[in-house]
Amino acid sequence: MPTAASAQNDLASALGGGAGLAAPKPTRLPARDLYYLLVNVEEHPEVLPMALDLVAARLQDVAGQAVAVPPQTGQEAAASLDSALAPLQQAARQRSWPWREQAPTAELKRRRLLHGLTQFAPTAWVDGCWLQGGMRVAIAHTAFGASLAGLYQHQLHAFVADTGSHFIADYKAACARLGGPVEDVAARSFVERADLADSSLPLPLFLLAIGQFPRSFSLEILGVNLAWQFLELGSVAPTLIDDAWESLGMPASIPGSAHLAHQEKGRDRAHAAALQAVVGLSDDELARAWQRLMLGMAACERLALQWFDSLRHAAAFSQRTAGEEMIEMLRRKAPHAHGFHGKRALGAHKLDDLLEPKSFDGAALLEGLAASPWVKAGRSDKSALVNRLVSFGGPMLGVFSPDEIDIMKRWIDSLPDGDARAPMPGATDGLRPAVPQPLQVEGRCWDRAEFRAVKAGLSTRELYHRLVNVEYHPDVLPVAERFAQDRLERSMAMLWRGDRPIPSDRYDPRALEDWVYRKHREQVDSYRPPDVLPEAPKAAFIEGTVQLAPLILIDGGWLQGMVSPALIHTPVARMLLHVLVEEIGEGQAAEHHANIYRKLLAAMGVEAPPVESREFAQWPRLLDSSFEVPALWLSISCFPRHFMPEILGLNLAVELAGVGGPYMEARDTLRRFRLPTTFVEVHNAADNVSKGHSAWAMNAIKRYMDEVAERDGPRNVDRVWHRVWSGVRATLPQISQARLSALRLRRRLLGGEPAAVPLIFSA
């Protein structure tokens, strides 16, 4: 467990500027922009200093808040923690869901439910993001990292074999039926939705921000998770989903008993993880750790309760009249409607003047419409506004969606019968709400153009070290992308030649299957029993095993980017997550493949430095060449969406390598030297092509290629297939720089060879 002072000081120093990168500058960003950038931080790491500033500010906000009495000793920690959690549990028991509060009409109840679905979406879409750092190679092998990874897996139902069935899919389905948000979380259109209130962003912004720094805010993250679990925030989405299905006369998607059992297990895991982090510390360490734990819990609690308050306020406000909904709809339409009406008047005003976005006056617009010949008060069926004007041949055909026409009808029907030009109490009274100013967030950001142009001549060892510790070296990302790009371009240049040539020029799932099964059979048939296998000297065998350390100590590292909020709820990322969680021990540090390997090294009399330490990168026992492939793994993992085809191919190559003969021969050699065989036996079993990692890897490629065909059409499929196979070949020895330059020249002059994928951080 890193100490607060060292980890947070290192982070502050790292995000204050790097080699060749000026210090970040004070910046103000709309909260919507910051949400978009953090969800897409793969392409916008320049925003990380602002994320750090946001976390620091939120923790500072609750620094003076009274908390439960800290334990004096580790033995008192459980009782003190229970005391601190009691108010959260009481708040959860006493809470009522704002969208369920008494509503005079079924329509108002529907509007409240839709409002709740919409306002929780920014948080639901990034569920578990505060825990995602447990999957990073720098900490996944530690007790803390394994604890965090286990919490994350539980949060996401990551053990469910049906990768397309999870609560986000159910949430989006419910939204689609009721007219709520269904956009992708990484899309600008999602965060720019007009019906999304800025008050719904502070909580997910904090969760996204703190999730970027798992080593620096380790205990604070455990505190955040305690608040999430014991405030039962995990119940918000399932409750909204169930209420949506009930409103539609459909059964609940998940049985209530199953959800309650999952929720209870989540609380137990959160409680155990927090205790594990503080028990055994010295008295001074315990006091500091407790303070950090409580700060994280208090910050999450405050933001969550603020969100509930804003939702409850909106639910109460929605009881006033249908006029408010009408005004907000017209406000959204005004920027597009302004300028189309010429000199047409509405009462004493020109209609375009009322629709001017900068001076929009919704109440005056409603008063004019109510008094116009287009509206028959109380009779939407007789009102031209929602009939003739929006029908075929009318001037507003296609301008309003069916939902928006329903809003207009409800407003017209709410008007009192009689003279439409007479004052109508309650129709527009008090409906002049001030236009809310966009929520702004202050902090520091690097200059985007300057960050993109970062260049550094790093050795492969140094690149490896910084990528293992990327939390403290985000400025290495442009260098990492160019490293990955160069290696993948070399692989692509030899796609049809050498080892592992592409099995078919055009994508064919049968060709992929045939290649996998043939490769597997070749490896199985290559097995030579101990009486045939040439005896290798023990020293040479140990040396070869040691040279694998940079690779195996980051086992699964090429997939660590799959936990990005922009990816994790997609079927392909879920399939790859299934592989990743098993590589890193399914939340059990002892079962992490890197730790099993360390036990093998120890049996050989070798003790490697910690993989995240500079001593490891500089360990003279290792050859420079031993860092090349793992540096590629780490580089490519930083850009999971950008290099998804290549990651899928690399994943297949890694999982298939060794299955059969190579692993069985290694097992025999280990037995001959009386060394533990667990490492190779685990891999030979887990990576099988029937139901194991190799099968998951192949099926993930097929699923992804199907999605490409569906999304882009058949023309793009073969190009993506070539990229997948460049990933399959990326771990092989590659052509020289001189030969690559010659191929680039040939491509420029003659064409024909596939071009490289454009850089994110192009200078």
C-alpha positions in Angstrom: 0.0 0.0 0.0 1.7 3.3 -1.1 1.9 6.0 1.5 -0.3 9.0 1.0 2.5 11.5 1.2 4.8 9.8 -1.3 2.2 8.8 -3.8 0.3 12.1 -3.9 3.5 14.1 -3.9 4.8 12.1 -6.8 1.6 12.5 -8.6 1.5 16.3 -8.0 5.1 16.6 -9.2 4.4 14.4 -12.3 1.3 16.4 -13.3 3.1 19.7 -12.7 5.1 19.2 -15.9 7.4 16.6 -17.5 10.4 16.3 -19.7 9.8 18.6 -22.6 6.4 19.6 -21.3 5.6 22.9 -19.7 3.5 23.1 -16.5 -0.3 22.9 -17.0 -2.1 26.2 -17.1 -5.1 27.3 -15.1 -8.2 26.6 -17.1 -12.0 26.8 -16.8 -14.0 24.1 -18.5 -17.8 23.4 -18.7 -18.6 20.4 -16.6 -20.0 18.7 -19.7 -16.7 19.1 -21.6 -14.7 17.7 -18.6 -17.0 14.7 -18.5 -16.5 14.1 -22.2 -12.7 14.4 -21.9 -12.4 12.1 -18.9 -14.5 9.4 -20.5 -12.2 9.8 -23.6 -9.0 10.3 -21.6 -7.3 7.8 -23.9 -7.2 10.6 -26.5 -7.2 13.6 -24.0 -4.6 12.9 -21.3 -3.9 16.7 -21.2 -7.0 16.9 -18.9 -5.4 14.8 -16.1 -4.0 17.7 -14.1 -7.6 19.1 -13.9 -8.8 15.6 -12.8 -6.2 15.8 -9.9 -7.3 19.3 -9.0 -11.0 18.2 -8.9 -10.2 15.3 -6.6 -8.2 17.5 -4.3 -11.0 20.1 -4.2 -13.7 17.5 -3.4 -11.6 16.0 -0.6 -10.9 19.4 0.8 -14.6 20.3 0.8 -15.2 17.6 3.4 -11.9 17.9 5.3 -13.6 19.6 8.2 -16.6 17.4 8.3 -17.1 15.5 11.5 -16.4 11.8 11.2 -16.6 8.7 13.4 -14.1 8.4 16.1 -10.9 6.9 14.6 -9.7 3.6 16.0 -6.8 3.7 18.4 -5.6 0.3 17.4 -6.1 -2.1 14.5 -8.3 -4.3 16.8 -10.7 -1.4 17.1 -10.9 -0.8 13.4 -13.9 -3.0 12.7 -16.0 -1.3 15.4 -15.0 2.2 14.3 -15.8 1.4 10.7 -19.2 0.0 11.6 -19.9 3.2 13.6 -18.8 5.4 10.6 -21.1 3.4 8.2 -24.2 3.4 10.4 -25.3 6.9 9.3 -25.0 5.8 5.7 -27.1 2.7 6.3 -29.7 4.7 8.1 -29.8 7.3 5.2 -30.3 4.4 2.8 -33.1 2.9 4.8 -34.9 6.2 5.1 -34.4 7.3 1.5 -37.4 7.5 -0.8 -37.0 7.5 -4.6 -37.9 10.9 -5.9 -39.5 9.6 -9.0 -41.8 7.4 -6.9 -43.2 10.3 -4.8 -46.9 10.9 -5.0 -47.9 12.2 -8.4 -51.5 13.4 -9.3 -51.4 11.9 -12.8 -49.9 8.9 -14.5 -48.3 11.3 -17.0 -46.5 13.2 -14.3 -45.3 9.8 -12.8 -43.9 8.9 -16.3 -42.1 12.2 -16.6 -40.5 11.8 -13.2 -39.3 8.3 -14.0 -37.9 9.5 -17.3 -36.2 12.4 -15.6 -34.6 10.0 -13.1 -33.4 7.7 -15.8 -31.9 10.6 -17.7 -30.2 12.3 -14.7 -28.6 9.1 -13.4 -27.3 8.1 -16.8 -24.0 10.0 -16.6 -23.2 8.0 -13.4 -24.7 4.7 -14.6 -22.7 4.8 -17.8 -19.4 4.9 -15.9 -20.4 2.4 -13.2 -17.3 1.1 -11.3 -14.9 3.6 -12.9 -13.5 4.5 -9.5 -12.3 0.9 -9.1 -10.9 0.3 -12.6 -7.3 1.1 -11.5 -7.1 -2.2 -9.8 -6.5 -3.8 -13.2 -3.3 -1.8 -13.9 -0.1 -3.8 -14.0 1.6 -1.6 -11.4 -0.8 -2.8 -8.6 -2.9 -5.7 -9.9 -0.4 -8.2 -8.4 -0.4 -6.6 -4.9 -2.9 -7.3 -2.1 -4.4 -3.8 -2.5 -4.7 -4.2 -6.3 -6.2 -7.6 -6.1 -8.7 -6.3 -3.6 -9.6 -3.4 -5.9 -9.8 -5.7 -8.9 -12.2 -8.0 -7.0 -14.4 -5.1 -6.0 -14.5 -4.0 -9.7 -15.3 -7.5 -11.0 -18.2 -7.7 -8.5 -19.4 -4.2 -9.4 -19.6 -5.0 -13.1 -20.9 -8.6 -12.8 -17.7 -9.5 -14.6 -18.0 -13.2 -14.0 -21.3 -13.5 -16.0 -20.5 -15.5 -19.1 -23.2 -13.7 -21.2 -21.1 -10.7 -22.1 -24.0 -8.9 -23.8 -26.3 -9.2 -20.7 -25.6 -6.6 -18.0 -27.4 -3.8 -16.3 -26.2 -1.1 -18.7 -27.8 -2.9 -21.6 -31.0 -3.2 -19.5 -30.7 0.5 -18.6 -30.4 1.6 -22.2 -33.3 -0.6 -23.2 -35.5 1.0 -20.5 -34.4 4.4 -21.6 -35.2 3.6 -25.3 -38.7 2.5 -24.4 -39.4 5.7 -22.4 -37.6 8.2 -24.6 -34.4 8.6 -22.4 -30.7 8.6 -23.3 -29.3 5.8 -25.3 -26.2 7.4 -26.8 -22.8 6.0 -26.2 -21.1 7.4 -23.1 -18.1 8.4 -25.2 -20.3 10.4 -27.7 -20.4 14.2 -27.4 -24.1 14.0 -28.2 -24.7 12.2 -24.9 -23.2 14.8 -22.6 -24.7 17.6 -24.7 -28.3 16.4 -24.2 -30.6 19.3 -23.4 -32.6 17.2 -20.9 -29.4 16.4 -19.0 -29.0 18.8 -16.0 -25.6 20.0 -15.0 -26.4 19.0 -11.4 -26.1 15.4 -12.5 -22.4 15.7 -13.4 -20.5 16.5 -10.2 -20.8 12.9 -8.8 -19.7 11.0 -12.0 -17.0 13.6 -12.6 -15.5 12.9 -9.2 -15.7 9.1 -9.7 -14.1 9.4 -13.1 -11.3 11.7 -11.8 -10.3 9.7 -8.7 -10.3 6.5 -10.8 -7.4 7.8 -12.8 -5.1 7.7 -9.7 -5.5 4.4 -7.9 -2.0 4.4 -6.4 -2.1 8.0 -5.2 -5.7 7.8 -3.7 -5.8 4.2 -2.8 -7.6 4.6 0.6 -9.8 7.4 -0.6 -11.0 5.1 -3.4 -11.9 2.4 -0.8 -13.8 5.1 1.1 -15.7 6.1 -2.0 -16.6 2.5 -2.5 -17.8 2.2 1.0 -20.1 5.2 0.5 -21.4 3.7 -2.8 -22.2 0.4 -1.3 -23.6 1.4 2.1 -25.7 4.3 0.6 -27.0 1.6 -1.7 -26.2 3.7 -4.8 -26.0 0.5 -6.7 -29.7 0.2 -6.3 -30.5 3.3 -8.2 -30.1 1.9 -11.7 -31.9 -1.5 -11.0 -34.8 0.4 -9.3 -35.1 2.8 -12.2 -35.0 -0.2 -14.7 -37.6 -2.2 -12.7 -39.9 0.9 -12.4 -39.6 1.5 -16.1 -40.6 -2.1 -17.0 -43.4 -1.9 -14.5 -44.7 1.3 -16.1 -44.7 -0.6 -19.4 -46.4 -3.7 -17.9 -43.3 -5.8 -18.3 -41.6 -8.1 -15.7 -38.4 -7.0 -13.9 -35.2 -7.7 -15.8 -33.4 -9.1 -12.7 -35.2 -10.8 -9.8 -35.3 -8.7 -6.7 -33.7 -11.4 -4.6 -30.8 -11.7 -6.9 -30.1 -8.0 -6.8 -30.4 -7.9 -3.0 -27.9 -10.8 -2.7 -25.5 -9.1 -5.1 -25.8 -5.8 -3.2 -25.2 -7.5 0.2 -22.1 -9.2 -1.2 -20.9 -5.8 -2.4 -21.2 -4.3 1.0 -19.4 -7.2 2.6 -16.5 -7.0 0.1 -16.3 -3.2 0.5 -16.1 -3.6 4.3 -13.5 -6.3 4.1 -11.3 -4.4 1.7 -11.3 -1.3 3.9 -10.4 -3.3 7.0 -7.7 -5.2 5.1 -6.1 -1.8 4.1 -5.9 -0.5 7.7 -5.4 -3.5 10.0 -1.8 -4.1 10.8 -0.7 -0.5 10.4 1.2 1.3 13.2 -0.8 3.8 15.3 0.5 6.8 13.3 -0.1 5.1 10.0 -3.6 4.0 11.1 -4.6 7.5 12.0 -3.6 8.8 8.6 -5.1 5.9 6.7 -8.4 6.3 8.6 -8.5 10.0 7.7 -8.0 9.2 4.0 -10.7 6.5 4.1 -13.2 8.8 5.7 -12.4 11.6 3.3 -13.2 9.4 0.3 -16.4 8.2 1.9 -17.5 11.7 2.9 -16.8 13.2 -0.5 -18.8 10.5 -2.3 -21.6 10.7 0.3 -21.9 14.5 -0.1 -22.0 14.4 -3.9 -24.5 11.5 -3.9 -26.9 13.3 -1.5 -26.6 16.5 -3.6 -27.6 14.5 -6.6 -30.7 13.1 -4.8 -31.6 16.6 -3.6 -31.4 18.0 -7.1 -33.5 15.1 -8.4 -36.1 15.6 -5.6 -36.2 19.3 -6.3 -36.9 18.6 -10.0 -39.6 16.1 -9.1 -41.3 18.7 -6.9 -40.9 21.4 -9.5 -42.5 19.2 -12.2 -45.8 19.3 -10.3 -46.4 22.9 -11.2 -47.9 22.8 -14.7 -47.4 21.3 -18.2 -46.3 24.7 -19.2 -42.8 24.3 -17.8 -42.3 21.2 -20.0 -43.6 23.2 -23.0 -41.2 26.1 -22.3 -38.2 23.8 -21.9 -39.0 22.1 -25.2 -39.4 25.4 -27.0 -36.1 26.6 -25.5 -34.4 23.6 -27.0 -36.0 24.3 -30.4 -35.4 28.1 -30.4 -31.8 28.0 -31.8 -33.0 26.0 -34.8 -36.4 27.8 -35.3 -35.1 31.3 -35.1 -35.0 33.1 -38.4 -37.7 31.0 -40.2 -40.8 33.2 -39.5 -40.1 36.5 -41.3 -42.5 39.2 -40.1 -45.0 36.9 -38.6 -46.3 38.3 -35.3 -47.4 36.5 -32.2 -49.4 39.0 -30.2 -47.3 42.2 -29.8 -44.1 40.6 -30.7 -42.5 39.2 -33.8 -42.3 35.4 -33.5 -38.6 35.3 -34.4 -37.9 37.9 -31.7 -39.4 35.6 -29.1 -37.3 32.7 -30.5 -34.1 34.6 -30.3 -31.9 32.2 -28.2 -30.0 34.9 -26.3 -33.2 36.7 -25.2 -35.6 33.7 -25.2 -38.8 34.5 -23.2 -40.7 31.2 -22.8 -43.5 32.7 -20.8 -44.2 35.4 -23.4 -44.1 32.8 -26.2 -46.6 30.6 -24.4 -48.9 33.5 -23.7 -48.8 34.5 -27.4 -49.4 30.9 -28.5 -52.3 30.4 -26.1 -54.0 33.6 -27.4 -53.3 32.7 -31.1 -55.8 31.1 -33.5 -53.6 28.0 -33.7 -54.6 26.9 -30.2 -58.0 26.0 -28.8 -57.7 26.0 -25.0 -58.4 22.6 -23.6 -58.9 21.0 -27.0 -55.7 19.8 -28.6 -57.8 17.7 -31.0 -59.1 21.0 -32.5 -55.9 23.0 -32.3 -54.1 23.7 -35.6 -50.7 23.8 -33.8 -50.6 20.1 -33.3 -52.7 19.0 -36.2 -52.7 21.0 -39.5 -49.4 22.8 -39.0 -47.4 19.6 -38.3 -49.2 17.4 -40.9 -48.3 16.8 -44.5 -48.3 20.1 -46.3 -48.0 22.1 -43.1 -45.1 24.5 -42.5 -43.8 22.5 -39.5 -44.0 19.0 -40.9 -41.2 16.9 -39.4 -40.1 19.8 -37.0 -41.4 18.1 -33.9 -40.9 14.5 -32.7 -43.9 12.5 -31.5 -42.8 13.1 -27.9 -42.6 16.8 -28.5 -46.1 16.9 -30.1 -47.4 15.1 -27.0 -45.8 17.8 -24.9 -47.7 20.5 -26.9 -50.9 18.5 -26.6 -50.7 18.1 -22.9 -50.0 21.9 -22.5 -53.0 22.7 -24.7 -55.3 20.3 -22.8 -54.1 21.9 -19.5 -55.4 25.3 -20.6 -58.9 26.3 -19.2 -61.8 26.2 -21.6 -63.2 29.5 -22.7 -61.8 32.6 -24.4 -58.2 31.6 -25.3 -57.3 35.3 -25.3 -58.4 35.8 -21.7 -55.8 35.5 -18.9 -55.3 31.9 -17.9 -54.2 31.6 -14.2 -51.7 28.9 -13.7 -51.0 28.4 -17.4 -47.9 30.6 -17.5 -47.7 32.0 -14.0 -44.2 31.9 -12.6 -42.9 30.1 -15.7 -40.1 32.5 -16.4 -37.2 30.4 -15.0 -33.8 31.9 -15.4 -31.6 30.2 -17.9 -29.1 28.3 -15.8 -25.5 29.1 -16.3 -23.4 26.1 -17.4 -21.5 24.5 -14.5 -17.8 25.3 -14.8 -14.9 23.4 -13.3 -11.6 25.1 -12.5 -8.2 23.4 -12.6 -5.1 23.0 -14.7 -4.7 21.5 -18.1 -1.8 20.9 -20.4 -1.8 22.6 -23.8 -3.3 20.1 -26.2 -1.1 20.9 -29.1 2.0 21.0 -26.9 1.1 17.6 -25.4 0.6 16.1 -28.8 4.1 17.2 -29.8 5.9 15.6 -26.9 9.0 13.8 -28.1 11.6 11.9 -26.0 14.4 9.6 -26.9 13.7 6.8 -24.4 15.4 3.5 -24.2 13.0 0.5 -24.3 13.8 -0.1 -20.6 12.8 3.5 -19.7 9.7 3.3 -21.8 8.7 0.1 -20.1 9.3 1.7 -16.6 7.2 4.8 -17.4 4.4 2.8 -18.9 4.2 0.5 -15.9 4.0 3.7 -13.8 1.9 5.6 -16.3 -0.1 7.2 -13.5 3.0 9.2 -12.7 4.2 9.5 -16.3 1.3 10.5 -18.5 3.6 12.5 -20.8 5.0 9.2 -22.1 1.8 8.5 -24.0 2.7 10.2 -27.3 6.0 8.3 -27.2 4.2 5.0 -26.5 1.8 5.5 -29.3 4.6 6.1 -31.8 6.5 3.0 -30.4 3.4 0.9 -31.0 2.7 2.4 -34.3 6.2 1.7 -35.6 6.1 -1.9 -34.5 2.6 -2.5 -35.9 3.6 -0.9 -39.2 6.6 -3.3 -39.5 4.3 -6.2 -38.8 1.8 -5.0 -41.4 4.5 -4.7 -44.0 5.2 -8.5 -43.7 1.6 -9.6 -43.4 1.7 -12.2 -46.2 5.3 -13.4 -45.6 7.4 -15.0 -42.9 6.0 -16.6 -39.7 2.3 -16.5 -39.1 1.3 -15.1 -42.5 -2.3 -14.0 -42.7 -4.5 -17.1 -43.5 -6.7 -15.3 -46.0 -6.5 -11.9 -47.8 -10.2 -11.3 -47.1 -11.8 -11.9 -43.8 -13.4 -15.3 -43.5 -14.3 -16.6 -40.0 -13.7 -20.2 -41.2 -10.2 -19.3 -42.2 -9.6 -17.8 -38.7 -11.0 -21.0 -37.0 -9.0 -23.3 -39.3 -5.8 -21.4 -38.5 -6.4 -21.4 -34.8 -7.2 -25.2 -34.7 -4.3 -26.0 -37.0 -1.9 -24.0 -35.0 -3.1 -25.6 -31.8 -2.8 -29.1 -33.3 0.7 -28.4 -34.5 1.7 -27.3 -31.0 0.1 -30.3 -29.4 1.8 -32.7 -31.9 5.1 -31.0 -31.4 5.3 -32.4 -27.8 8.4 -34.5 -27.1 8.3 -36.7 -24.0 11.1 -36.5 -21.4 12.9 -39.5 -22.9 13.1 -37.8 -26.3 13.4 -34.1 -25.3 17.1 -33.0 -25.4 18.2 -32.1 -21.9 18.8 -28.4 -21.3 21.4 -27.3 -18.7 19.6 -26.1 -15.6 21.5 -22.8 -15.7 20.4 -22.1 -19.2 16.8 -23.1 -18.4 16.8 -20.7 -15.4 18.3 -17.9 -17.5 15.7 -18.3 -20.2 13.0 -18.2 -17.5 14.4 -15.0 -15.9 14.5 -13.2 -19.3 10.7 -13.6 -19.4 10.3 -11.5 -16.3 9.4 -8.2 -18.0 6.7 -10.0 -19.9 5.2 -12.3 -17.3 5.3 -9.8 -14.4 2.8 -7.7 -16.5 0.7 -10.8 -17.5 -2.6 -9.6 -19.0 -1.2 -6.1 -19.4 -2.1 -5.8 -23.0 -5.8 -5.9 -22.0 -5.7 -3.5 -19.0 -7.3 -0.7 -21.2 -10.5 -2.7 -21.6 -11.8 -1.3 -18.3 -12.1 2.2 -19.9 -15.6 3.5 -19.3 -15.9 4.1 -23.0 -15.4 0.3 -23.7 -16.2 -1.8 -20.7 -19.9 -2.1 -21.4 -19.4 -3.3 -25.0 -19.6 -7.1 -25.7 -16.1 -7.3 -27.1 -14.5 -5.5 -24.1 -16.5 -7.8 -21.8 -15.2 -10.8 -23.6 -11.6 -9.6 -23.2 -12.3 -8.7 -19.5 -13.2 -12.3 -18.9 -9.6 -13.2 -20.0 -8.0 -10.3 -18.0 -9.7 -11.1 -14.7 -8.4 -14.7 -14.9 -4.9 -13.6 -15.8 -4.7 -11.4 -12.7 -6.2 -13.9 -10.3 -9.9 -13.0 -10.1 -9.3 -10.8 -7.1 -6.9 -13.2 -5.4 -3.3 -11.9 -5.3 -1.9 -15.4 -4.8 -3.5 -16.5 -8.1 -2.2 -13.6 -10.1 0.0 -15.2 -12.8 2.8 -12.8 -12.1 2.9 -14.0 -8.4 2.8 -17.6 -9.4 5.8 -16.9 -11.6 7.6 -15.1 -8.8 7.3 -18.3 -6.7 8.9 -20.2 -9.6 11.7 -17.6 -9.7 12.2 -17.9 -5.9 12.4 -21.7 -6.3 15.2 -21.1 -8.8 17.0 -18.9 -6.3 16.1 -15.6 -8.1 14.5 -12.6 -6.6 13.4 -10.0 -9.1 12.9 -6.4 -7.9 9.3 -5.1 -7.9 8.1 -4.6 -11.4 7.0 -1.0 -10.8 10.5 -0.1 -9.4 13.2 1.6 -11.4 15.5 -1.1 -10.1 13.6 -3.6 -12.1 13.9 -1.7 -15.4 17.7 -1.3 -14.7 18.2 -4.8 -13.4 21.5 -5.9 -15.1 20.3 -9.5 -15.1 17.9 -8.7 -17.9 18.8 -8.2 -21.5 17.5 -5.0 -23.3 15.7 -7.3 -25.8 13.6 -8.7 -23.0 11.8 -5.4 -22.7 10.8 -5.0 -26.4 7.6 -7.2 -26.5 6.3 -6.1 -23.1 6.9 -2.5 -24.0 4.6 -3.1 -27.0 2.0 -4.7 -24.7 2.0 -1.7 -22.4 2.1 0.8 -25.3 -0.8 -0.7 -27.1 -2.9 -1.1 -23.9 -2.9 2.7 -23.4 -5.0 3.1 -26.6 -7.6 0.4 -26.4 -10.2 1.9 -28.8 -7.6 3.2 -31.2 -5.7 -0.1 -31.5 -8.6 -2.5 -30.8 -8.1 -4.6 -33.9 -4.4 -5.0 -33.1 -5.1 -5.8 -29.5 -7.5 -8.5 -30.5 -4.9 -10.1 -32.8 -2.1 -9.8 -30.2 -4.4 -11.3 -27.6 -5.0 -14.4 -29.8 -1.2 -14.8 -30.4 -0.4 -14.5 -26.7 -3.1 -16.8 -25.5 -2.4 -19.5 -28.1 1.4 -19.4 -27.7 2.6 -22.3 -25.6 -0.6 -24.3 -25.4 0.2 -28.0 -26.0 3.7 -29.1 -26.7 5.7 -26.0 -25.4 3.9 -25.9 -22.1 4.0 -29.7 -21.6 7.8 -29.8 -22.4 8.4 -26.9 -20.0 6.4 -28.9 -17.3 8.6 -31.9 -17.9 11.8 -29.9 -17.6 10.6 -28.2 -14.4 9.8 -31.7 -12.9 13.3 -32.9 -13.9 14.8 -30.0 -12.0 12.4 -30.5 -9.1 10.9 -27.0 -9.6 7.2 -26.1 -9.2 5.1 -26.6 -12.3 2.0 -24.5 -11.3 2.8 -21.7 -13.7 2.8 -23.7 -16.9 0.0 -26.0 -15.8 -2.2 -23.0 -15.1 -1.5 -21.5 -18.5 -1.8 -24.8 -20.4 -5.2 -25.4 -18.9 -6.6 -21.8 -18.9 -5.5 -21.0 -22.5 -7.2 -24.0 -24.1 -9.0 -23.6 -27.5 -12.2 -25.3 -26.4 -13.6 -23.0 -23.7 -10.4 -21.2 -22.4 -8.6 -18.0 -23.3 -7.7 -19.0 -26.8 -11.3 -19.7 -27.5 -12.4 -16.4 -26.0 -9.7 -14.6 -28.0 -10.9 -16.1 -31.3 -14.5 -15.5 -30.6 -13.8 -11.9 -29.6 -12.2 -11.4 -33.0 -15.3 -12.9 -34.8 -17.7 -10.7 -32.7 -15.7 -7.6 -33.4 -15.5 -8.3 -37.2 -19.3 -8.9 -37.2 -19.7 -5.5 -35.6 -17.4 -3.9 -38.1 -19.4 -5.4 -41.0 -22.7 -4.2 -39.4 -21.4 -0.7 -38.6 -19.2 0.1 -41.6 -20.4 -2.3 -44.3 -18.3 -5.0 -46.0 -15.9 -2.6 -47.7 -14.1 -1.9 -44.4 -14.0 -5.5 -43.1 -10.9 -6.6 -44.9 -8.9 -3.6 -43.9 -9.7 -4.2 -40.3 -8.9 -7.9 -40.7 -5.4 -6.9 -41.9 -5.0 -4.8 -38.8 -6.1 -7.7 -36.6 -3.5 -9.9 -38.2 -0.8 -7.3 -37.8 -1.5 -7.7 -34.0 -1.1 -11.5 -34.3 2.3 -11.0 -35.8 3.4 -8.0 -33.6 5.2 -10.2 -31.1 7.5 -11.7 -33.7 10.9 -10.3 -34.6 10.3 -7.4 -37.0 12.0 -6.0 -40.1 14.7 -3.5 -39.8 14.3 0.3 -40.0 16.0 0.4 -43.4 13.6 -2.1 -44.8 10.6 -0.4 -43.3 11.7 2.9 -44.9 12.1 1.2 -48.3 8.6 -0.2 -48.0 7.2 3.2 -47.0 8.8 4.7 -50.1 7.3 1.9 -52.3 3.9 2.5 -50.8 4.1 6.2 -51.4 5.1 5.7 -55.1 3.1 2.6 -56.0 0.4 2.1 -53.4 -0.9 -1.3 -52.6 0.5 -1.8 -49.2 -1.8 -1.0 -46.3 -1.2 2.4 -44.7 -0.5 2.9 -41.0 -3.3 3.9 -38.6 -3.3 7.7 -38.1 -1.7 8.8 -34.9 -3.7 10.3 -32.1 -0.8 12.5 -31.0 0.5 13.6 -34.3 2.8 16.6 -34.0 
